[in-house]
Amino acid sequence: MKKFILTFFFLIFISIVYSQNKIIDSLNYYDYYNMNAHYKKSSIRTKHLSTSMIADIVYDEMKKNGFKYVNQFQIVKIDSLKYVNSICYSEDFKFGFLLDDLIDLIPLKKNRYVVSLSKEHNGLDYREKIISINGSSEFLDFKTIPNNFYILKTDNYWYQESEIKNENENLVSKTFIIELLRNDIRKVLSKIKK
């Protein structure tokens, strides 16, 4: 009988602990990735913030933080033969953001702490694809990117949505990811000398 009572209280304790909604934050959001999104008939879909949405958010945060002469999708000359397309660049502070748009099939937590996925896959900080009007293309490779650029990784800004409303409660939301991106940008900008 004593075992039964102990087991009963243990089960109640466990159910209370697991029934509480956990708070998703920048350190644990990868733990909430729902693998069911990979099944063909799943109601859950994984999405990433678009390049234009990321650029708009970066622009907004740079302006809010006092950066002047901020341009989106600015071509910036690195040296006589190399250019990058900065998603947002401040001419006043000579600082900008690049976007690594590589995406892993399953988002990995370690990717938040690498310079870029390009660095992980091919040893380069960044690659810029240049397309000629005749359709040919070439890559400008950057083993290291200058210090006045910060590389944002699209892979970090994923969220999941479900067609079934109550499933959304346990998924990483688009609202959360937008706020995560804003916080990431603020951290980077706070280190830039004004």
GIZIKA-V129540 format. One record per pair of residues at least 4 apart in sequence whose ideal C-beta (glycine too) atoms are under 6 Angstrom apart, sorted by the first residue. I is the first residue (numbers start at 1). J is the second residue. Records with the same first field share a line. If there is no record, write none. Layout:
BEGIN
I: J  J
END
This chain:
BEGIN
15: 19
24: 29  32  176
26: 180
29: 172
30: 109
32: 172
33: 107
34: 44  160  171
36: 42  44
37: 42  44  46  160
43: 162  163  164
44: 160  162
45: 161
46: 158  160
47: 159
48: 154  157  158
49: 53  54  157
55: 72  87  88
57: 181
58: 88  97  185
59: 70  72  88
61: 182  185
62: 67  70  88
63: 70
65: 189
67: 90  93
68: 92
69: 91  92
70: 90
71: 89
72: 88
74: 86  89
75: 83  85
76: 84  86  89
77: 83
78: 82
82: 140
84: 98  128
86: 96  98
87: 97  99
88: 96  97
89: 96
90: 95
94: 148
95: 148  192
96: 149
97: 150  152
98: 126  149  151
99: 152
100: 116  117  118  151  153
101: 154
102: 117
103: 154  155
104: 108  155
107: 158
111: 155
112: 156
114: 120
115: 119  125
116: 125  151
117: 121  155
118: 122  124  126  127
119: 125
124: 141  143
125: 142  144  145
126: 142  145
127: 139  141
128: 140
129: 137  139
130: 138
131: 137
132: 136
145: 149
150: 188
157: 177  181
159: 172  173  174  177
160: 171  172
162: 167  168
172: 176
END
